[in-house]
Structure formats: C-alpha cells, structure tokens
C-alpha cells in the first residue's frame, strides 16, 4: 500500500476505475433510454451520409491520382531498360575481346598446322610428337574461344530480348495510362453534365442543402400542428371543465328579497269563505 501511494499508482487506478464506470454508465444510458436511440439513429444516418457523400468528383480525383502514380512503374521500367542497355554494351565489348582471342587462336592453329605439315613433308622420319601436342592444345584453345563466343552471343541475345520486352511493357503501360486518363476525363465530363441537370431540375437532389432545409422546415411545421391538435384534443375530452369556467350572470339581490316578502305577506292573510245562498 505504501509503495502504491509513493508511486501514485493508486490514484491512477482510481481514475481508471472512475472512467470505466462512466463508460459503462453511458453505455447503459445509451442502450436503455431514448437518448441511446437518438444517438444510434444519428450514427446510422451519419454513416450512411458519409458513404453517400463520398462524392463522384472526389472518387474521380482519387482515380486520377492512382493513374498518375503509374508513373512510378514507368520510372522502374526506364531504370531496368537503362541497366539492360549498359549491360548489353559491356557484353558486346567482352564479345569483341573474345572474338579477337578466337581469331588469334585460329591463326595459331593455322600456323602450327602449316608448319607441322611442312616438317612432316620434308622429314617424314622426324619425331614431331611435341609439335603435334602443341597443335592439339592450340586447337583446344581455339575451340574454347569458339564456345565462349557462342555463349557470349547467346547471353547478349537474351539480354536484348529482355530489353525489347521491357520497352514493349513500357509502351503498353503508356498506352494504358492514356486510355485510363481518357476514360476518367469522359467520366468527369459526364459528372459535370449530371451536376448541370441537377442544378436545372425543379426538385433539388435529396442531399442538397435546399432539400435539407426544406425538410427541416416541414418537420417543424408538422410538430407545431401536432402540438396545436393536442391542445384541441384536450379541450374535447373535458367539456364540463370548460362549462364551469363560464361566468354566471349577476343576481338582483334586492328584487329577490322583495319577492320573498310579498310571498310571506300573501301567506299570512286569512282566507274568507264565501257562503252561497240557497
């Protein structure tokens, strides 16, 4: 506990607990009350509006940016083509050296073969095994240079084919980029025409500011009518209460008092019975 107080981790832990409880309480309120319903409805409608508000113009601009980014691919192809060209130059330079060596070896074979042939013709009994072995070694060297020339030419041919393929790929990419840009330009023109049609229409688009303001005004008007009708309904359900509130006519107290006295006087006088003569 002492370590907790010293390091301040207790205070931090309490704060985290308070925040967690607040989040839980808010979640319960949002789930159980009308406020939660309003928030969920707001989020649902907002999310839908966010999807709807991804304007076509913004989407076209994004696609134009993607097409422009294809220039990176073009730059890579240019780099590869340049490297292939440099490598082909080196290979051709090496081929020239190998071909010179090949020519030298062939000349040596020719010279040694001629010399040996001359010796054998002049001195048939002379031992020419040493010259023969030398000629064989020279022939081997000449054949090796022939193989080197063939291999070098094949390598150069393959690299040249690769360079041609890269150039074709770059040309295809360039054509494709232009086709995509033309298509996007066409879509942008169609979008402008659509906007013009919407602007000239009597009924604005559902997502326009005018439509939203009109809808809000209609909602307020409806609410006012509902409130007015609620007051009328309350009056219909309590007619007696309305009658009680009516002002009674003012009484003539003096007149009522005199009438009362007259009635009392009339009641106090004796009644005279009249006898009828026979």
C-alpha positions as CSV (number, residue, x, y, z in Angstrom):
1,X,0.0,0.0,0.0
2,X,2.8,2.4,0.9
3,X,4.5,1.6,-2.5
4,X,1.2,2.3,-4.2
5,X,0.9,5.7,-2.5
6,X,4.5,6.6,-3.3
7,X,4.4,5.7,-6.9
8,X,0.9,7.3,-7.4
9,X,-0.4,4.1,-9.0
10,X,-3.4,4.1,-6.6
11,X,-4.6,7.5,-7.8
12,X,-4.1,6.3,-11.4
13,X,-6.0,3.1,-10.7
14,X,-8.9,5.1,-9.1
15,X,-9.1,7.3,-12.2
16,X,-9.2,4.3,-14.5
17,X,-12.0,2.8,-12.4
18,X,-14.0,6.0,-12.5
19,X,-13.5,6.3,-16.3
20,X,-14.5,2.7,-16.7
21,X,-17.7,3.1,-14.6
22,X,-18.5,6.3,-16.5
23,X,-18.2,4.4,-19.8
24,X,-20.4,1.6,-18.5
25,X,-23.0,4.0,-17.2
26,X,-23.0,5.9,-20.5
27,X,-23.4,2.6,-22.4
28,X,-26.4,1.7,-20.2
29,X,-28.0,5.1,-20.7
30,X,-27.5,4.9,-24.5
31,X,-28.9,1.4,-24.6
32,X,-31.9,1.9,-22.2
33,X,-33.1,5.4,-22.9
34,X,-34.4,7.5,-25.9
35,X,-31.0,9.2,-25.9
36,X,-29.4,6.0,-26.9
37,X,-32.0,5.6,-29.7
38,X,-31.3,9.1,-30.9
39,X,-27.5,8.5,-30.8
40,X,-27.8,5.2,-32.7
41,X,-30.1,6.7,-35.2
42,X,-27.7,9.7,-35.6
43,X,-24.7,7.4,-36.1
44,X,-26.6,5.2,-38.6
45,X,-27.8,8.1,-40.6
46,X,-24.4,9.8,-40.4
47,X,-22.6,6.7,-41.5
48,X,-25.0,6.4,-44.4
49,X,-24.5,10.1,-45.3
50,X,-20.7,9.6,-45.1
51,X,-21.0,6.8,-47.6
52,X,-23.3,8.8,-49.8
53,X,-21.2,12.0,-49.5
54,X,-18.1,10.2,-51.0
55,X,-18.7,12.4,-54.0
56,X,-18.1,11.2,-57.5
57,X,-15.8,14.2,-58.1
58,X,-13.6,13.0,-55.1
59,X,-13.6,9.5,-56.5
60,X,-12.6,10.6,-60.0
61,X,-9.8,12.8,-58.5
62,X,-8.6,9.8,-56.5
63,X,-8.5,7.6,-59.6
64,X,-6.7,10.3,-61.5
65,X,-4.1,10.3,-58.7
66,X,-3.8,6.5,-59.0
67,X,-3.2,6.8,-62.7
68,X,-0.6,9.4,-62.1
69,X,1.1,7.1,-59.6
70,X,1.6,4.7,-62.5
71,X,4.5,7.0,-63.5
72,X,6.4,5.2,-60.7
73,X,6.0,2.0,-62.7
74,X,7.2,3.8,-65.8
75,X,10.3,5.0,-63.9
76,X,11.1,1.5,-62.8
77,X,10.9,0.3,-66.4
78,X,13.1,3.1,-67.6
79,X,15.6,2.2,-64.9
80,X,15.6,-1.5,-65.9
81,X,15.9,-0.7,-69.6
82,X,18.9,1.6,-68.9
83,X,20.5,-1.1,-66.9
84,X,19.9,-3.7,-69.6
85,X,21.4,-1.3,-72.3
86,X,24.5,-0.8,-70.2
87,X,24.9,-4.5,-69.6
88,X,24.5,-5.3,-73.3
89,X,27.2,-2.7,-74.1
90,X,29.5,-4.4,-71.7
91,X,28.7,-7.9,-73.0
92,X,29.3,-6.7,-76.6
93,X,32.6,-5.2,-75.5
94,X,33.6,-8.5,-74.0
95,X,32.4,-10.3,-77.1
96,X,34.7,-8.2,-79.2
97,X,37.6,-9.2,-77.0
98,X,36.6,-12.9,-77.1
99,X,36.3,-12.7,-80.9
100,X,39.8,-11.3,-81.1
101,X,41.1,-14.1,-78.9
102,X,39.2,-16.6,-81.1
103,X,40.8,-15.1,-84.3
104,X,44.2,-15.3,-82.6
105,X,43.7,-19.0,-81.7
106,X,42.5,-19.8,-85.1
107,X,45.6,-18.1,-86.7
108,X,47.8,-20.1,-84.3
109,X,46.1,-23.3,-85.3
110,X,46.6,-22.4,-89.0
111,X,50.3,-21.5,-88.5
112,X,51.1,-24.6,-86.4
113,X,49.2,-26.9,-88.7
114,X,51.0,-25.5,-91.7
115,X,54.4,-25.7,-90.0
116,X,53.8,-29.3,-88.9
117,X,52.7,-30.2,-92.3
118,X,55.8,-28.7,-93.8
119,X,58.1,-30.6,-91.4
120,X,56.4,-33.9,-91.9
121,X,56.7,-33.3,-95.7
122,X,60.4,-32.5,-95.6
123,X,61.4,-35.0,-92.9
124,X,58.9,-37.9,-92.7
125,X,61.1,-39.7,-90.2
126,X,61.4,-36.8,-87.8
127,X,59.7,-37.1,-84.4
128,X,57.0,-34.4,-84.4
129,X,55.1,-35.6,-81.4
130,X,55.9,-32.4,-79.5
131,X,54.6,-30.2,-82.3
132,X,51.6,-32.4,-82.6
133,X,50.7,-32.0,-78.9
134,X,51.2,-28.2,-79.2
135,X,48.9,-28.2,-82.2
136,X,46.3,-30.1,-80.3
137,X,46.5,-27.7,-77.4
138,X,46.1,-24.8,-79.7
139,X,43.1,-26.4,-81.3
140,X,41.5,-26.9,-77.9
141,X,42.1,-23.2,-77.1
142,X,40.6,-22.2,-80.4
143,X,37.5,-24.4,-79.7
144,X,37.2,-22.9,-76.2
145,X,37.2,-19.4,-77.7
146,X,34.6,-20.6,-80.2
147,X,32.4,-21.8,-77.3
148,X,33.0,-18.5,-75.4
149,X,31.9,-16.5,-78.4
150,X,28.8,-18.6,-78.9
151,X,27.8,-18.3,-75.2
152,X,28.5,-14.6,-75.2
153,X,26.3,-14.1,-78.3
154,X,23.5,-16.1,-76.7
155,X,23.8,-14.0,-73.5
156,X,23.7,-10.8,-75.5
157,X,20.7,-12.0,-77.4
158,X,18.8,-12.9,-74.2
159,X,19.6,-9.5,-72.7
160,X,18.5,-7.8,-75.9
161,X,15.2,-9.8,-75.8
162,X,14.7,-8.7,-72.2
163,X,15.3,-5.1,-73.2
164,X,12.9,-5.3,-76.0
165,X,10.3,-6.9,-73.7
166,X,10.8,-4.1,-71.2
167,X,10.4,-1.5,-73.9
168,X,7.2,-3.2,-75.1
169,X,5.9,-3.3,-71.5
170,X,6.6,0.4,-71.1
171,X,4.9,1.2,-74.3
172,X,1.8,-0.8,-73.2
173,X,1.8,0.9,-69.8
174,X,1.9,4.3,-71.6
175,X,-1.0,3.4,-73.8
176,X,-2.9,2.0,-70.9
177,X,-2.3,5.1,-68.8
178,X,-3.6,7.3,-71.7
179,X,-6.7,5.2,-72.1
180,X,-7.4,5.4,-68.4
181,X,-6.9,9.1,-68.4
182,X,-9.2,9.5,-71.4
183,X,-11.9,7.4,-69.7
184,X,-11.6,9.4,-66.5
185,X,-11.9,12.6,-68.5
186,X,-15.0,11.2,-70.1
187,X,-16.5,10.3,-66.7
188,X,-15.6,13.8,-65.3
189,X,-17.4,15.4,-68.3
190,X,-20.5,13.2,-67.6
191,X,-20.4,14.2,-63.9
192,X,-20.4,17.9,-64.9
193,X,-23.4,17.3,-67.1
194,X,-25.1,15.5,-64.3
195,X,-24.5,18.4,-62.0
196,X,-25.9,20.8,-64.6
197,X,-29.0,18.6,-64.8
198,X,-29.4,18.6,-61.1
199,X,-29.0,22.4,-60.9
200,X,-31.6,22.9,-63.6
201,X,-34.1,20.5,-62.0
202,X,-37.1,21.8,-60.2
203,X,-36.7,19.3,-57.4
204,X,-33.2,19.6,-55.9
205,X,-31.3,16.4,-55.1
206,X,-32.2,14.8,-51.8
207,X,-28.7,15.5,-50.4
208,X,-28.7,19.2,-51.4
209,X,-28.7,21.9,-48.8
210,X,-32.0,23.3,-50.1
211,X,-33.7,19.9,-49.7
212,X,-32.4,19.5,-46.2
213,X,-33.6,23.0,-45.2
214,X,-37.0,22.4,-46.7
215,X,-37.3,19.0,-44.9
216,X,-36.4,20.6,-41.6
217,X,-39.0,23.4,-42.1
218,X,-41.6,20.8,-42.9
219,X,-40.7,18.8,-39.7
220,X,-41.0,21.9,-37.6
221,X,-44.4,22.8,-39.2
222,X,-45.6,19.3,-38.5
223,X,-44.6,19.4,-34.9
224,X,-46.4,22.8,-34.4
225,X,-49.5,21.3,-36.0
226,X,-49.3,18.3,-33.7
227,X,-48.9,20.5,-30.6
228,X,-51.9,22.6,-31.7
229,X,-54.0,19.4,-32.3
230,X,-53.0,18.1,-28.9
231,X,-54.4,21.2,-27.2
232,X,-57.7,20.8,-29.2
233,X,-58.0,17.1,-28.2
234,X,-57.5,18.0,-24.6
235,X,-60.4,20.5,-24.9
236,X,-62.7,17.9,-26.4
237,X,-62.1,15.4,-23.5
238,X,-63.0,18.0,-20.8
239,X,-66.2,19.9,-21.9
240,X,-67.6,20.2,-18.3
241,X,-64.4,21.9,-17.2
242,X,-65.0,24.4,-19.9
243,X,-68.6,25.0,-18.8
244,X,-67.5,25.5,-15.2
245,X,-65.2,28.2,-16.2
246,X,-68.1,30.2,-17.8
247,X,-69.1,33.3,-15.7
248,X,-72.6,33.1,-14.1
249,X,-74.9,36.1,-14.6
250,X,-75.0,38.7,-11.7
251,X,-78.0,38.2,-9.3
252,X,-80.5,41.1,-8.4
253,X,-80.4,40.6,-4.6
254,X,-82.9,43.4,-3.8
255,X,-85.5,42.1,-6.2
256,X,-85.2,38.6,-4.8
257,X,-85.7,39.9,-1.2
258,X,-88.9,41.9,-2.1
259,X,-90.3,38.9,-3.8
260,X,-89.7,36.9,-0.7
261,X,-91.6,39.4,1.5
262,X,-94.5,39.5,-0.9
263,X,-94.8,35.7,-0.7
264,X,-94.7,35.8,3.1
265,X,-97.4,38.6,3.3
266,X,-99.7,36.7,1.0
267,X,-99.4,33.6,3.0
268,X,-100.2,35.4,6.3
269,X,-103.7,36.9,5.3
270,X,-106.7,34.6,6.3
271,X,-108.8,33.2,3.7
272,X,-112.5,34.4,3.6
273,X,-115.0,31.7,2.8
274,X,-118.0,32.9,0.8
275,X,-121.3,31.2,1.5
276,X,-123.5,30.6,-1.3
277,X,-127.2,31.5,-0.9
278,X,-129.7,28.7,-1.1
